[in-house]
Amino acid sequence: MKGDMSLKGHDNNMKIAILEAKTVSKGDVSFEGIYRLGEVTEYPLTPVEDIVKNVGDAEAVLCNKTPFTRDVLTACPNLKYIGLCATGYNNIDLEACRDLGITVCNVPAYSTGAVAQQVFSFILYFANKSSKYNKFVKHGGWIRSETFSDFVYPIQELAGKTIGIIGYGSIGRKVAKIAQAFDMNVIVTTRTARQDSSVKFVSLKDLFSQADIITAHCPLTEDTNQLICAETLAYCKPSCVIINTSRGAVVNEQDLADALNEDRISGAAVDVLCKEPMEEGNPLMTAKNCIITPHVAWAPLETRQRLIRIVTENLRAYIDGDPVNTVSAD
């Protein structure tokens, strides 16, 4: 429902604002469970200049990327709860929320399998060249072939290749597990020490110099901002493939485009960019051997249904006085 429309017949009178419904549903995921929890106002999207107006007198808001600065939070005196339809919470001023007594809850690890699946769709794209072979066949290449098997594009086995994983949270560990099923060697660099004898922990420099495939699964911090850049790419093998499904700013896009165009690495695949939606003139748009998908690794239908189910459970737990999945500045 849009604008000032709301559903009656709810179980209590809490006022709830859904600020970015369109970012999680195109009509294929239901918010019915949320509507049962209070008086809901739903907006497809909320521009920055409309945040305070759309929050209105709501006590709870559900959002995805809406930025809640201290000024915005202060201008919403009724607000007591922010439910993120995401794992990341860098768009929320957590210190201000703490000072103002606002509870913030996120949805951890809901998209682990989906993102790992996307990573391997990228890896298999480069290893097996299925799309190139399909185009070759559809354009009559196989009809004109002299042999029964026309391997015009080089194909690689993943077995024995080394995958380097930056970050070893739930997604990084899932990627490692799938890689091991392909008999790949797994090396990892992570800021958090972990015990896992099935992988080898290495320095960042060693990861970039040893890996055949490098995939980023780290949060965006001061340390990871522009981590994949000219300096680190200089360590890579010419055959290396770079994958980013974490945060766009982990990659210096111009440096990555330069490395691709100068054949210093063999390919790249990104699902995230520094500015989203993509801006005109992004250097990766025309870079050689670069796949770009529009931030959809997290977005299979089943994943988004799971997301909204957990968002609903988070809000219900808060209403019941026992909040879960809280995040804070402490």
Disulfide bonds with the S-S distance in Angstrom:
none
